Amino acid sequence: MTTSSWDKQNGRVSSYDVQGLGLNYRITDIGSTMGRLQLQRLAQDRQRRRQIVQLYASLLQNIEHIELPFLHRLDDSAYHLVPILLPTTTLRDELQVALKQDGIQSSVHYPPTHLFSFYRERFGTCSLPITEDVASRELSLPIHPNLTDEQIRLVVASIRTFMSSQTAYAF
C-alpha cells in the first residue's frame, strides 16, 4: 500500500493504491488479549505436551512398521506435532480413515511446498524424492495440552488394531 493506516486515520490522505500482493498480519485486540493469557500457561502447556509425546513414544514403540521421527533429538521442542511415519502412502490413507471412524482426528503435516500449484505455476516442477516419500507416509496424531492419558491410549489402541489387521501388506 502506498499509504499507511496511521496516515489514513489521521486524515493526511483519503485514498491509497495497492502496488503488489500483500497481507494484513496485524493482530486484533481480542487476539492480543488471548495471546497474553496463553503466554501465562506456556511453560505448563509445553511440559504437558512433552509428557504426551513421551507417552505416545512408549505406547507406539512396539507397533511394528511405525517410525517416530525426531525422538532422538535432545534439543528443546514446542512439541506441537506428533508425527509418525508409516511404510506406505496407502497405509497412511487407510489408517487415517480408520482413526476417523473411531472418532480420532489426524492430519498430514506438511505437504511438500514444491508440489503446491502456486509454486509449480511460478517456479516450475522439480523432483525431491526423499521429501515426497516421507511426506506421503507421514501422519500427525492428536496433541494438545488438555489431551488425557486415556485419550492417548485410545489413539494408540486404534492404531494397534488397524496395524494388526494389515496382513496384506508386505512391509
Chimera marker file (.cmm) of the C-alpha trace (Angstrom):
<marker_set name="trace">
<marker id="1" x="0.000" y="0.000" z="0.000" r="1" g="1" b="0" radius="0.5"/>
<marker id="2" x="1.217" y="3.432" z="-0.809" r="1" g="1" b="0" radius="0.5"/>
<marker id="3" x="-0.264" y="4.950" z="2.363" r="1" g="1" b="0" radius="0.5"/>
<marker id="4" x="-0.052" y="3.797" z="5.955" r="1" g="1" b="0" radius="0.5"/>
<marker id="5" x="-3.062" y="3.201" z="8.190" r="1" g="1" b="0" radius="0.5"/>
<marker id="6" x="-1.686" y="5.891" z="10.503" r="1" g="1" b="0" radius="0.5"/>
<marker id="7" x="-1.770" y="8.482" z="7.710" r="1" g="1" b="0" radius="0.5"/>
<marker id="8" x="-5.317" y="7.479" z="6.729" r="1" g="1" b="0" radius="0.5"/>
<marker id="9" x="-6.532" y="7.529" z="10.352" r="1" g="1" b="0" radius="0.5"/>
<marker id="10" x="-5.080" y="10.996" z="10.939" r="1" g="1" b="0" radius="0.5"/>
<marker id="11" x="-6.733" y="12.404" z="7.828" r="1" g="1" b="0" radius="0.5"/>
<marker id="12" x="-3.485" y="13.082" z="5.969" r="1" g="1" b="0" radius="0.5"/>
<marker id="13" x="-4.770" y="11.194" z="2.923" r="1" g="1" b="0" radius="0.5"/>
<marker id="14" x="-8.150" y="9.890" z="1.851" r="1" g="1" b="0" radius="0.5"/>
<marker id="15" x="-7.071" y="7.190" z="-0.584" r="1" g="1" b="0" radius="0.5"/>
<marker id="16" x="-4.268" y="4.775" z="-1.346" r="1" g="1" b="0" radius="0.5"/>
<marker id="17" x="-3.014" y="2.396" z="-4.014" r="1" g="1" b="0" radius="0.5"/>
<marker id="18" x="-2.044" y="-1.266" z="-3.721" r="1" g="1" b="0" radius="0.5"/>
<marker id="19" x="1.025" y="-1.906" z="-5.868" r="1" g="1" b="0" radius="0.5"/>
<marker id="20" x="1.660" y="-5.587" z="-5.100" r="1" g="1" b="0" radius="0.5"/>
<marker id="21" x="0.500" y="-8.669" z="-3.294" r="1" g="1" b="0" radius="0.5"/>
<marker id="22" x="0.402" y="-8.212" z="0.470" r="1" g="1" b="0" radius="0.5"/>
<marker id="23" x="-1.367" y="-9.455" z="3.544" r="1" g="1" b="0" radius="0.5"/>
<marker id="24" x="-2.586" y="-7.872" z="6.767" r="1" g="1" b="0" radius="0.5"/>
<marker id="25" x="-0.824" y="-9.606" z="9.651" r="1" g="1" b="0" radius="0.5"/>
<marker id="26" x="-1.990" y="-7.220" z="12.338" r="1" g="1" b="0" radius="0.5"/>
<marker id="27" x="-3.489" y="-8.988" z="15.324" r="1" g="1" b="0" radius="0.5"/>
<marker id="28" x="-6.797" y="-7.843" z="16.788" r="1" g="1" b="0" radius="0.5"/>
<marker id="29" x="-7.197" y="-6.550" z="20.356" r="1" g="1" b="0" radius="0.5"/>
<marker id="30" x="-9.072" y="-9.727" z="21.292" r="1" g="1" b="0" radius="0.5"/>
<marker id="31" x="-6.355" y="-11.911" z="19.746" r="1" g="1" b="0" radius="0.5"/>
<marker id="32" x="-3.719" y="-9.936" z="21.634" r="1" g="1" b="0" radius="0.5"/>
<marker id="33" x="-5.557" y="-10.407" z="24.930" r="1" g="1" b="0" radius="0.5"/>
<marker id="34" x="-5.928" y="-14.143" z="24.353" r="1" g="1" b="0" radius="0.5"/>
<marker id="35" x="-2.252" y="-14.409" z="23.438" r="1" g="1" b="0" radius="0.5"/>
<marker id="36" x="-1.169" y="-12.650" z="26.627" r="1" g="1" b="0" radius="0.5"/>
<marker id="37" x="-3.299" y="-15.009" z="28.705" r="1" g="1" b="0" radius="0.5"/>
<marker id="38" x="-1.977" y="-18.062" z="26.883" r="1" g="1" b="0" radius="0.5"/>
<marker id="39" x="1.614" y="-16.952" z="27.446" r="1" g="1" b="0" radius="0.5"/>
<marker id="40" x="0.976" y="-17.281" z="31.184" r="1" g="1" b="0" radius="0.5"/>
<marker id="41" x="0.308" y="-21.012" z="30.610" r="1" g="1" b="0" radius="0.5"/>
<marker id="42" x="3.124" y="-21.606" z="28.132" r="1" g="1" b="0" radius="0.5"/>
<marker id="43" x="5.529" y="-23.424" z="30.464" r="1" g="1" b="0" radius="0.5"/>
<marker id="44" x="2.911" y="-25.821" z="31.840" r="1" g="1" b="0" radius="0.5"/>
<marker id="45" x="1.418" y="-26.445" z="28.365" r="1" g="1" b="0" radius="0.5"/>
<marker id="46" x="4.853" y="-27.270" z="26.938" r="1" g="1" b="0" radius="0.5"/>
<marker id="47" x="5.547" y="-29.613" z="29.842" r="1" g="1" b="0" radius="0.5"/>
<marker id="48" x="2.237" y="-31.404" z="29.270" r="1" g="1" b="0" radius="0.5"/>
<marker id="49" x="2.948" y="-31.688" z="25.526" r="1" g="1" b="0" radius="0.5"/>
<marker id="50" x="6.344" y="-33.203" z="26.351" r="1" g="1" b="0" radius="0.5"/>
<marker id="51" x="4.621" y="-35.761" z="28.587" r="1" g="1" b="0" radius="0.5"/>
<marker id="52" x="2.122" y="-36.552" z="25.819" r="1" g="1" b="0" radius="0.5"/>
<marker id="53" x="4.907" y="-37.163" z="23.294" r="1" g="1" b="0" radius="0.5"/>
<marker id="54" x="6.731" y="-39.388" z="25.778" r="1" g="1" b="0" radius="0.5"/>
<marker id="55" x="3.571" y="-41.423" z="26.402" r="1" g="1" b="0" radius="0.5"/>
<marker id="56" x="2.887" y="-41.783" z="22.679" r="1" g="1" b="0" radius="0.5"/>
<marker id="57" x="6.505" y="-42.886" z="22.168" r="1" g="1" b="0" radius="0.5"/>
<marker id="58" x="6.348" y="-45.532" z="24.889" r="1" g="1" b="0" radius="0.5"/>
<marker id="59" x="2.998" y="-46.892" z="23.667" r="1" g="1" b="0" radius="0.5"/>
<marker id="60" x="3.870" y="-46.845" z="19.953" r="1" g="1" b="0" radius="0.5"/>
<marker id="61" x="7.390" y="-48.259" z="20.209" r="1" g="1" b="0" radius="0.5"/>
<marker id="62" x="6.263" y="-51.872" z="19.989" r="1" g="1" b="0" radius="0.5"/>
<marker id="63" x="3.957" y="-51.455" z="16.995" r="1" g="1" b="0" radius="0.5"/>
<marker id="64" x="5.827" y="-52.826" z="14.003" r="1" g="1" b="0" radius="0.5"/>
<marker id="65" x="6.396" y="-50.672" z="10.926" r="1" g="1" b="0" radius="0.5"/>
<marker id="66" x="5.687" y="-47.360" z="12.656" r="1" g="1" b="0" radius="0.5"/>
<marker id="67" x="8.549" y="-44.913" z="12.939" r="1" g="1" b="0" radius="0.5"/>
<marker id="68" x="8.615" y="-41.971" z="15.318" r="1" g="1" b="0" radius="0.5"/>
<marker id="69" x="10.923" y="-39.383" z="13.793" r="1" g="1" b="0" radius="0.5"/>
<marker id="70" x="12.744" y="-36.775" z="15.850" r="1" g="1" b="0" radius="0.5"/>
<marker id="71" x="12.610" y="-38.660" z="19.161" r="1" g="1" b="0" radius="0.5"/>
<marker id="72" x="16.403" y="-38.876" z="19.150" r="1" g="1" b="0" radius="0.5"/>
<marker id="73" x="16.649" y="-35.089" z="19.226" r="1" g="1" b="0" radius="0.5"/>
<marker id="74" x="17.879" y="-33.774" z="22.551" r="1" g="1" b="0" radius="0.5"/>
<marker id="75" x="17.213" y="-30.085" z="21.947" r="1" g="1" b="0" radius="0.5"/>
<marker id="76" x="14.223" y="-28.152" z="23.189" r="1" g="1" b="0" radius="0.5"/>
<marker id="77" x="10.912" y="-28.570" z="21.362" r="1" g="1" b="0" radius="0.5"/>
<marker id="78" x="7.477" y="-26.992" z="21.384" r="1" g="1" b="0" radius="0.5"/>
<marker id="79" x="6.002" y="-30.472" z="20.791" r="1" g="1" b="0" radius="0.5"/>
<marker id="80" x="3.308" y="-29.022" z="18.588" r="1" g="1" b="0" radius="0.5"/>
<marker id="81" x="3.049" y="-32.163" z="16.415" r="1" g="1" b="0" radius="0.5"/>
<marker id="82" x="3.300" y="-35.901" z="16.944" r="1" g="1" b="0" radius="0.5"/>
<marker id="83" x="4.282" y="-37.233" z="13.516" r="1" g="1" b="0" radius="0.5"/>
<marker id="84" x="4.541" y="-40.921" z="12.745" r="1" g="1" b="0" radius="0.5"/>
<marker id="85" x="5.882" y="-42.498" z="9.559" r="1" g="1" b="0" radius="0.5"/>
<marker id="86" x="4.148" y="-45.464" z="8.002" r="1" g="1" b="0" radius="0.5"/>
<marker id="87" x="5.628" y="-47.834" z="5.430" r="1" g="1" b="0" radius="0.5"/>
<marker id="88" x="3.327" y="-46.833" z="2.531" r="1" g="1" b="0" radius="0.5"/>
<marker id="89" x="1.096" y="-43.990" z="1.374" r="1" g="1" b="0" radius="0.5"/>
<marker id="90" x="-1.859" y="-46.349" z="1.013" r="1" g="1" b="0" radius="0.5"/>
<marker id="91" x="-1.467" y="-47.480" z="4.590" r="1" g="1" b="0" radius="0.5"/>
<marker id="92" x="-1.419" y="-43.861" z="5.784" r="1" g="1" b="0" radius="0.5"/>
<marker id="93" x="-4.637" y="-43.035" z="3.956" r="1" g="1" b="0" radius="0.5"/>
<marker id="94" x="-6.383" y="-46.166" z="5.237" r="1" g="1" b="0" radius="0.5"/>
<marker id="95" x="-5.204" y="-45.576" z="8.803" r="1" g="1" b="0" radius="0.5"/>
<marker id="96" x="-6.485" y="-42.025" z="8.678" r="1" g="1" b="0" radius="0.5"/>
<marker id="97" x="-9.928" y="-43.339" z="7.643" r="1" g="1" b="0" radius="0.5"/>
<marker id="98" x="-9.857" y="-45.957" z="10.417" r="1" g="1" b="0" radius="0.5"/>
<marker id="99" x="-8.937" y="-43.336" z="13.016" r="1" g="1" b="0" radius="0.5"/>
<marker id="100" x="-11.737" y="-41.080" z="11.809" r="1" g="1" b="0" radius="0.5"/>
<marker id="101" x="-14.205" y="-43.956" z="12.139" r="1" g="1" b="0" radius="0.5"/>
<marker id="102" x="-13.044" y="-44.285" z="15.751" r="1" g="1" b="0" radius="0.5"/>
<marker id="103" x="-13.655" y="-40.558" z="16.287" r="1" g="1" b="0" radius="0.5"/>
<marker id="104" x="-9.958" y="-39.671" z="16.218" r="1" g="1" b="0" radius="0.5"/>
<marker id="105" x="-8.721" y="-36.669" z="14.260" r="1" g="1" b="0" radius="0.5"/>
<marker id="106" x="-5.413" y="-36.912" z="12.435" r="1" g="1" b="0" radius="0.5"/>
<marker id="107" x="-3.633" y="-34.661" z="9.967" r="1" g="1" b="0" radius="0.5"/>
<marker id="108" x="-0.868" y="-34.551" z="7.406" r="1" g="1" b="0" radius="0.5"/>
<marker id="109" x="1.984" y="-32.129" z="8.181" r="1" g="1" b="0" radius="0.5"/>
<marker id="110" x="3.137" y="-30.870" z="5.843" r="1" g="1" b="0" radius="0.5"/>
<marker id="111" x="2.542" y="-31.493" z="2.153" r="1" g="1" b="0" radius="0.5"/>
<marker id="112" x="5.714" y="-30.646" z="0.220" r="1" g="1" b="0" radius="0.5"/>
<marker id="113" x="5.704" y="-26.972" z="-0.721" r="1" g="1" b="0" radius="0.5"/>
<marker id="114" x="7.157" y="-27.614" z="-4.167" r="1" g="1" b="0" radius="0.5"/>
<marker id="115" x="4.044" y="-29.645" z="-5.075" r="1" g="1" b="0" radius="0.5"/>
<marker id="116" x="1.550" y="-26.857" z="-4.352" r="1" g="1" b="0" radius="0.5"/>
<marker id="117" x="0.108" y="-25.417" z="-7.564" r="1" g="1" b="0" radius="0.5"/>
<marker id="118" x="1.078" y="-21.853" z="-6.553" r="1" g="1" b="0" radius="0.5"/>
<marker id="119" x="4.771" y="-22.775" z="-6.557" r="1" g="1" b="0" radius="0.5"/>
<marker id="120" x="4.617" y="-25.137" z="-9.536" r="1" g="1" b="0" radius="0.5"/>
<marker id="121" x="2.964" y="-22.415" z="-11.646" r="1" g="1" b="0" radius="0.5"/>
<marker id="122" x="5.551" y="-19.815" z="-10.668" r="1" g="1" b="0" radius="0.5"/>
<marker id="123" x="8.743" y="-21.861" z="-10.439" r="1" g="1" b="0" radius="0.5"/>
<marker id="124" x="8.086" y="-24.988" z="-12.473" r="1" g="1" b="0" radius="0.5"/>
<marker id="125" x="8.290" y="-28.554" z="-11.321" r="1" g="1" b="0" radius="0.5"/>
<marker id="126" x="11.098" y="-30.380" z="-9.638" r="1" g="1" b="0" radius="0.5"/>
<marker id="127" x="11.577" y="-33.763" z="-8.074" r="1" g="1" b="0" radius="0.5"/>
<marker id="128" x="12.539" y="-34.161" z="-4.422" r="1" g="1" b="0" radius="0.5"/>
<marker id="129" x="12.119" y="-37.916" z="-3.987" r="1" g="1" b="0" radius="0.5"/>
<marker id="130" x="13.096" y="-38.176" z="-0.320" r="1" g="1" b="0" radius="0.5"/>
<marker id="131" x="10.847" y="-35.275" z="0.669" r="1" g="1" b="0" radius="0.5"/>
<marker id="132" x="7.979" y="-36.685" z="-1.367" r="1" g="1" b="0" radius="0.5"/>
<marker id="133" x="8.417" y="-40.174" z="0.076" r="1" g="1" b="0" radius="0.5"/>
<marker id="134" x="8.485" y="-39.049" z="3.701" r="1" g="1" b="0" radius="0.5"/>
<marker id="135" x="5.598" y="-36.621" z="3.203" r="1" g="1" b="0" radius="0.5"/>
<marker id="136" x="3.478" y="-39.355" z="1.609" r="1" g="1" b="0" radius="0.5"/>
<marker id="137" x="3.898" y="-41.602" z="4.661" r="1" g="1" b="0" radius="0.5"/>
<marker id="138" x="3.639" y="-39.045" z="7.489" r="1" g="1" b="0" radius="0.5"/>
<marker id="139" x="0.587" y="-38.838" z="9.727" r="1" g="1" b="0" radius="0.5"/>
<marker id="140" x="0.208" y="-36.440" z="12.668" r="1" g="1" b="0" radius="0.5"/>
<marker id="141" x="-1.564" y="-37.720" z="15.757" r="1" g="1" b="0" radius="0.5"/>
<marker id="142" x="-3.696" y="-35.573" z="18.060" r="1" g="1" b="0" radius="0.5"/>
<marker id="143" x="-1.850" y="-33.407" z="20.562" r="1" g="1" b="0" radius="0.5"/>
<marker id="144" x="-2.952" y="-30.540" z="22.770" r="1" g="1" b="0" radius="0.5"/>
<marker id="145" x="-2.324" y="-29.773" z="26.440" r="1" g="1" b="0" radius="0.5"/>
<marker id="146" x="-5.777" y="-30.994" z="27.502" r="1" g="1" b="0" radius="0.5"/>
<marker id="147" x="-5.378" y="-34.425" z="25.893" r="1" g="1" b="0" radius="0.5"/>
<marker id="148" x="-5.696" y="-37.050" z="28.617" r="1" g="1" b="0" radius="0.5"/>
<marker id="149" x="-3.555" y="-40.143" z="29.009" r="1" g="1" b="0" radius="0.5"/>
<marker id="150" x="-6.689" y="-42.244" z="28.445" r="1" g="1" b="0" radius="0.5"/>
<marker id="151" x="-7.372" y="-40.473" z="25.133" r="1" g="1" b="0" radius="0.5"/>
<marker id="152" x="-3.772" y="-41.126" z="24.062" r="1" g="1" b="0" radius="0.5"/>
<marker id="153" x="-4.199" y="-44.807" z="24.918" r="1" g="1" b="0" radius="0.5"/>
<marker id="154" x="-7.362" y="-44.888" z="22.779" r="1" g="1" b="0" radius="0.5"/>
<marker id="155" x="-5.478" y="-43.364" z="19.821" r="1" g="1" b="0" radius="0.5"/>
<marker id="156" x="-2.708" y="-45.939" z="20.159" r="1" g="1" b="0" radius="0.5"/>
<marker id="157" x="-5.194" y="-48.802" z="20.596" r="1" g="1" b="0" radius="0.5"/>
<marker id="158" x="-6.900" y="-47.748" z="17.368" r="1" g="1" b="0" radius="0.5"/>
<marker id="159" x="-3.538" y="-47.675" z="15.565" r="1" g="1" b="0" radius="0.5"/>
<marker id="160" x="-2.552" y="-51.055" z="17.031" r="1" g="1" b="0" radius="0.5"/>
<marker id="161" x="-5.867" y="-52.625" z="15.939" r="1" g="1" b="0" radius="0.5"/>
<marker id="162" x="-5.504" y="-51.216" z="12.438" r="1" g="1" b="0" radius="0.5"/>
<marker id="163" x="-1.876" y="-52.260" z="12.049" r="1" g="1" b="0" radius="0.5"/>
<marker id="164" x="-2.550" y="-55.791" z="13.273" r="1" g="1" b="0" radius="0.5"/>
<marker id="165" x="-5.223" y="-56.161" z="10.581" r="1" g="1" b="0" radius="0.5"/>
<marker id="166" x="-2.823" y="-55.231" z="7.779" r="1" g="1" b="0" radius="0.5"/>
<marker id="167" x="-1.508" y="-58.683" z="6.880" r="1" g="1" b="0" radius="0.5"/>
<marker id="168" x="-1.986" y="-57.936" z="3.163" r="1" g="1" b="0" radius="0.5"/>
<marker id="169" x="0.939" y="-55.513" z="3.169" r="1" g="1" b="0" radius="0.5"/>
<marker id="170" x="4.385" y="-56.900" z="2.531" r="1" g="1" b="0" radius="0.5"/>
<marker id="171" x="6.330" y="-54.475" z="4.656" r="1" g="1" b="0" radius="0.5"/>
<link id1="1" id2="2" r="1" g="1" b="0" radius="0.2"/>
<link id1="2" id2="3" r="1" g="1" b="0" radius="0.2"/>
<link id1="3" id2="4" r="1" g="1" b="0" radius="0.2"/>
<link id1="4" id2="5" r="1" g="1" b="0" radius="0.2"/>
<link id1="5" id2="6" r="1" g="1" b="0" radius="0.2"/>
<link id1="6" id2="7" r="1" g="1" b="0" radius="0.2"/>
<link id1="7" id2="8" r="1" g="1" b="0" radius="0.2"/>
<link id1="8" id2="9" r="1" g="1" b="0" radius="0.2"/>
<link id1="9" id2="10" r="1" g="1" b="0" radius="0.2"/>
<link id1="10" id2="11" r="1" g="1" b="0" radius="0.2"/>
<link id1="11" id2="12" r="1" g="1" b="0" radius="0.2"/>
<link id1="12" id2="13" r="1" g="1" b="0" radius="0.2"/>
<link id1="13" id2="14" r="1" g="1" b="0" radius="0.2"/>
<link id1="14" id2="15" r="1" g="1" b="0" radius="0.2"/>
<link id1="15" id2="16" r="1" g="1" b="0" radius="0.2"/>
<link id1="16" id2="17" r="1" g="1" b="0" radius="0.2"/>
<link id1="17" id2="18" r="1" g="1" b="0" radius="0.2"/>
<link id1="18" id2="19" r="1" g="1" b="0" radius="0.2"/>
<link id1="19" id2="20" r="1" g="1" b="0" radius="0.2"/>
<link id1="20" id2="21" r="1" g="1" b="0" radius="0.2"/>
<link id1="21" id2="22" r="1" g="1" b="0" radius="0.2"/>
<link id1="22" id2="23" r="1" g="1" b="0" radius="0.2"/>
<link id1="23" id2="24" r="1" g="1" b="0" radius="0.2"/>
<link id1="24" id2="25" r="1" g="1" b="0" radius="0.2"/>
<link id1="25" id2="26" r="1" g="1" b="0" radius="0.2"/>
<link id1="26" id2="27" r="1" g="1" b="0" radius="0.2"/>
<link id1="27" id2="28" r="1" g="1" b="0" radius="0.2"/>
<link id1="28" id2="29" r="1" g="1" b="0" radius="0.2"/>
<link id1="29" id2="30" r="1" g="1" b="0" radius="0.2"/>
<link id1="30" id2="31" r="1" g="1" b="0" radius="0.2"/>
<link id1="31" id2="32" r="1" g="1" b="0" radius="0.2"/>
<link id1="32" id2="33" r="1" g="1" b="0" radius="0.2"/>
<link id1="33" id2="34" r="1" g="1" b="0" radius="0.2"/>
<link id1="34" id2="35" r="1" g="1" b="0" radius="0.2"/>
<link id1="35" id2="36" r="1" g="1" b="0" radius="0.2"/>
<link id1="36" id2="37" r="1" g="1" b="0" radius="0.2"/>
<link id1="37" id2="38" r="1" g="1" b="0" radius="0.2"/>
<link id1="38" id2="39" r="1" g="1" b="0" radius="0.2"/>
<link id1="39" id2="40" r="1" g="1" b="0" radius="0.2"/>
<link id1="40" id2="41" r="1" g="1" b="0" radius="0.2"/>
<link id1="41" id2="42" r="1" g="1" b="0" radius="0.2"/>
<link id1="42" id2="43" r="1" g="1" b="0" radius="0.2"/>
<link id1="43" id2="44" r="1" g="1" b="0" radius="0.2"/>
<link id1="44" id2="45" r="1" g="1" b="0" radius="0.2"/>
<link id1="45" id2="46" r="1" g="1" b="0" radius="0.2"/>
<link id1="46" id2="47" r="1" g="1" b="0" radius="0.2"/>
<link id1="47" id2="48" r="1" g="1" b="0" radius="0.2"/>
<link id1="48" id2="49" r="1" g="1" b="0" radius="0.2"/>
<link id1="49" id2="50" r="1" g="1" b="0" radius="0.2"/>
<link id1="50" id2="51" r="1" g="1" b="0" radius="0.2"/>
<link id1="51" id2="52" r="1" g="1" b="0" radius="0.2"/>
<link id1="52" id2="53" r="1" g="1" b="0" radius="0.2"/>
<link id1="53" id2="54" r="1" g="1" b="0" radius="0.2"/>
<link id1="54" id2="55" r="1" g="1" b="0" radius="0.2"/>
<link id1="55" id2="56" r="1" g="1" b="0" radius="0.2"/>
<link id1="56" id2="57" r="1" g="1" b="0" radius="0.2"/>
<link id1="57" id2="58" r="1" g="1" b="0" radius="0.2"/>
<link id1="58" id2="59" r="1" g="1" b="0" radius="0.2"/>
<link id1="59" id2="60" r="1" g="1" b="0" radius="0.2"/>
<link id1="60" id2="61" r="1" g="1" b="0" radius="0.2"/>
<link id1="61" id2="62" r="1" g="1" b="0" radius="0.2"/>
<link id1="62" id2="63" r="1" g="1" b="0" radius="0.2"/>
<link id1="63" id2="64" r="1" g="1" b="0" radius="0.2"/>
<link id1="64" id2="65" r="1" g="1" b="0" radius="0.2"/>
<link id1="65" id2="66" r="1" g="1" b="0" radius="0.2"/>
<link id1="66" id2="67" r="1" g="1" b="0" radius="0.2"/>
<link id1="67" id2="68" r="1" g="1" b="0" radius="0.2"/>
<link id1="68" id2="69" r="1" g="1" b="0" radius="0.2"/>
<link id1="69" id2="70" r="1" g="1" b="0" radius="0.2"/>
<link id1="70" id2="71" r="1" g="1" b="0" radius="0.2"/>
<link id1="71" id2="72" r="1" g="1" b="0" radius="0.2"/>
<link id1="72" id2="73" r="1" g="1" b="0" radius="0.2"/>
<link id1="73" id2="74" r="1" g="1" b="0" radius="0.2"/>
<link id1="74" id2="75" r="1" g="1" b="0" radius="0.2"/>
<link id1="75" id2="76" r="1" g="1" b="0" radius="0.2"/>
<link id1="76" id2="77" r="1" g="1" b="0" radius="0.2"/>
<link id1="77" id2="78" r="1" g="1" b="0" radius="0.2"/>
<link id1="78" id2="79" r="1" g="1" b="0" radius="0.2"/>
<link id1="79" id2="80" r="1" g="1" b="0" radius="0.2"/>
<link id1="80" id2="81" r="1" g="1" b="0" radius="0.2"/>
<link id1="81" id2="82" r="1" g="1" b="0" radius="0.2"/>
<link id1="82" id2="83" r="1" g="1" b="0" radius="0.2"/>
<link id1="83" id2="84" r="1" g="1" b="0" radius="0.2"/>
<link id1="84" id2="85" r="1" g="1" b="0" radius="0.2"/>
<link id1="85" id2="86" r="1" g="1" b="0" radius="0.2"/>
<link id1="86" id2="87" r="1" g="1" b="0" radius="0.2"/>
<link id1="87" id2="88" r="1" g="1" b="0" radius="0.2"/>
<link id1="88" id2="89" r="1" g="1" b="0" radius="0.2"/>
<link id1="89" id2="90" r="1" g="1" b="0" radius="0.2"/>
<link id1="90" id2="91" r="1" g="1" b="0" radius="0.2"/>
<link id1="91" id2="92" r="1" g="1" b="0" radius="0.2"/>
<link id1="92" id2="93" r="1" g="1" b="0" radius="0.2"/>
<link id1="93" id2="94" r="1" g="1" b="0" radius="0.2"/>
<link id1="94" id2="95" r="1" g="1" b="0" radius="0.2"/>
<link id1="95" id2="96" r="1" g="1" b="0" radius="0.2"/>
<link id1="96" id2="97" r="1" g="1" b="0" radius="0.2"/>
<link id1="97" id2="98" r="1" g="1" b="0" radius="0.2"/>
<link id1="98" id2="99" r="1" g="1" b="0" radius="0.2"/>
<link id1="99" id2="100" r="1" g="1" b="0" radius="0.2"/>
<link id1="100" id2="101" r="1" g="1" b="0" radius="0.2"/>
<link id1="101" id2="102" r="1" g="1" b="0" radius="0.2"/>
<link id1="102" id2="103" r="1" g="1" b="0" radius="0.2"/>
<link id1="103" id2="104" r="1" g="1" b="0" radius="0.2"/>
<link id1="104" id2="105" r="1" g="1" b="0" radius="0.2"/>
<link id1="105" id2="106" r="1" g="1" b="0" radius="0.2"/>
<link id1="106" id2="107" r="1" g="1" b="0" radius="0.2"/>
<link id1="107" id2="108" r="1" g="1" b="0" radius="0.2"/>
<link id1="108" id2="109" r="1" g="1" b="0" radius="0.2"/>
<link id1="109" id2="110" r="1" g="1" b="0" radius="0.2"/>
<link id1="110" id2="111" r="1" g="1" b="0" radius="0.2"/>
<link id1="111" id2="112" r="1" g="1" b="0" radius="0.2"/>
<link id1="112" id2="113" r="1" g="1" b="0" radius="0.2"/>
<link id1="113" id2="114" r="1" g="1" b="0" radius="0.2"/>
<link id1="114" id2="115" r="1" g="1" b="0" radius="0.2"/>
<link id1="115" id2="116" r="1" g="1" b="0" radius="0.2"/>
<link id1="116" id2="117" r="1" g="1" b="0" radius="0.2"/>
<link id1="117" id2="118" r="1" g="1" b="0" radius="0.2"/>
<link id1="118" id2="119" r="1" g="1" b="0" radius="0.2"/>
<link id1="119" id2="120" r="1" g="1" b="0" radius="0.2"/>
<link id1="120" id2="121" r="1" g="1" b="0" radius="0.2"/>
<link id1="121" id2="122" r="1" g="1" b="0" radius="0.2"/>
<link id1="122" id2="123" r="1" g="1" b="0" radius="0.2"/>
<link id1="123" id2="124" r="1" g="1" b="0" radius="0.2"/>
<link id1="124" id2="125" r="1" g="1" b="0" radius="0.2"/>
<link id1="125" id2="126" r="1" g="1" b="0" radius="0.2"/>
<link id1="126" id2="127" r="1" g="1" b="0" radius="0.2"/>
<link id1="127" id2="128" r="1" g="1" b="0" radius="0.2"/>
<link id1="128" id2="129" r="1" g="1" b="0" radius="0.2"/>
<link id1="129" id2="130" r="1" g="1" b="0" radius="0.2"/>
<link id1="130" id2="131" r="1" g="1" b="0" radius="0.2"/>
<link id1="131" id2="132" r="1" g="1" b="0" radius="0.2"/>
<link id1="132" id2="133" r="1" g="1" b="0" radius="0.2"/>
<link id1="133" id2="134" r="1" g="1" b="0" radius="0.2"/>
<link id1="134" id2="135" r="1" g="1" b="0" radius="0.2"/>
<link id1="135" id2="136" r="1" g="1" b="0" radius="0.2"/>
<link id1="136" id2="137" r="1" g="1" b="0" radius="0.2"/>
<link id1="137" id2="138" r="1" g="1" b="0" radius="0.2"/>
<link id1="138" id2="139" r="1" g="1" b="0" radius="0.2"/>
<link id1="139" id2="140" r="1" g="1" b="0" radius="0.2"/>
<link id1="140" id2="141" r="1" g="1" b="0" radius="0.2"/>
<link id1="141" id2="142" r="1" g="1" b="0" radius="0.2"/>
<link id1="142" id2="143" r="1" g="1" b="0" radius="0.2"/>
<link id1="143" id2="144" r="1" g="1" b="0" radius="0.2"/>
<link id1="144" id2="145" r="1" g="1" b="0" radius="0.2"/>
<link id1="145" id2="146" r="1" g="1" b="0" radius="0.2"/>
<link id1="146" id2="147" r="1" g="1" b="0" radius="0.2"/>
<link id1="147" id2="148" r="1" g="1" b="0" radius="0.2"/>
<link id1="148" id2="149" r="1" g="1" b="0" radius="0.2"/>
<link id1="149" id2="150" r="1" g="1" b="0" radius="0.2"/>
<link id1="150" id2="151" r="1" g="1" b="0" radius="0.2"/>
<link id1="151" id2="152" r="1" g="1" b="0" radius="0.2"/>
<link id1="152" id2="153" r="1" g="1" b="0" radius="0.2"/>
<link id1="153" id2="154" r="1" g="1" b="0" radius="0.2"/>
<link id1="154" id2="155" r="1" g="1" b="0" radius="0.2"/>
<link id1="155" id2="156" r="1" g="1" b="0" radius="0.2"/>
<link id1="156" id2="157" r="1" g="1" b="0" radius="0.2"/>
<link id1="157" id2="158" r="1" g="1" b="0" radius="0.2"/>
<link id1="158" id2="159" r="1" g="1" b="0" radius="0.2"/>
<link id1="159" id2="160" r="1" g="1" b="0" radius="0.2"/>
<link id1="160" id2="161" r="1" g="1" b="0" radius="0.2"/>
<link id1="161" id2="162" r="1" g="1" b="0" radius="0.2"/>
<link id1="162" id2="163" r="1" g="1" b="0" radius="0.2"/>
<link id1="163" id2="164" r="1" g="1" b="0" radius="0.2"/>
<link id1="164" id2="165" r="1" g="1" b="0" radius="0.2"/>
<link id1="165" id2="166" r="1" g="1" b="0" radius="0.2"/>
<link id1="166" id2="167" r="1" g="1" b="0" radius="0.2"/>
<link id1="167" id2="168" r="1" g="1" b="0" radius="0.2"/>
<link id1="168" id2="169" r="1" g="1" b="0" radius="0.2"/>
<link id1="169" id2="170" r="1" g="1" b="0" radius="0.2"/>
<link id1="170" id2="171" r="1" g="1" b="0" radius="0.2"/>
</marker_set>
